[in-house]
Amino acid sequence: PSLPPPQAQMMGSVHQSVPMQMGAQVFGNTPHPGALGIGQHNPYLNQRMIGPLEALKRTVGNWTGEGRAQRSEFWFGSIIYAFTFWTTVTLFIVTVPIFNRFDESMYFALGCFFLTAYIPLISLLIRRLHDVGYSGWMILIGFIPWIGGLILFVLTILPSEDRPNKYG
């Protein structure tokens, strides 16, 4: 026997329109009264996980640091991008000595490549910090020896805010 389609549920001041996944949660009582009126769609509830290729496309495509990046987008994007980046660097390091042309200009080109290639990852981390409700300037915590990276790691595994925030 087939089950009837899920119906829209309303709890508190957030209303999620159909279609809704079976067992999806709807959060109520937003901390900012009036932030979402009845009948408005909240895009931060019931988000679908972003696949690896879509995450990589968003990582490479958004260099501005504006907006938000949910957890799946951050982790898939950063892991695949880092793998691609290090594969390219390894191929560069392996193939250049074969041709015996590794001079100062190659060091300069490799340095420019490193600096340019890290911009999307920094942008992705800023967007992830926006998604959990922190300023992108929190990325500077990473410069604190030993605990800075740990703090950033903890911030990236926090769940997304379930409401719009000042970053998007």
Secondary structure, DSSP 4 states (H G I P E B T S, - for coil): -PPPPPPPEEETTEEEPSP--TT-------SSTTSS-TT---TTSSPPPPPHHHHHHHHHH--S--S---HHHHHHHHHHHHHHHHHHHHHHHHHHHHTT---HHHHHHHHHHHHHHHHHHHHHHHHHHHHTT--GGGGGGGGSTTHHHHHHHHHHHSPPPSS--TT-
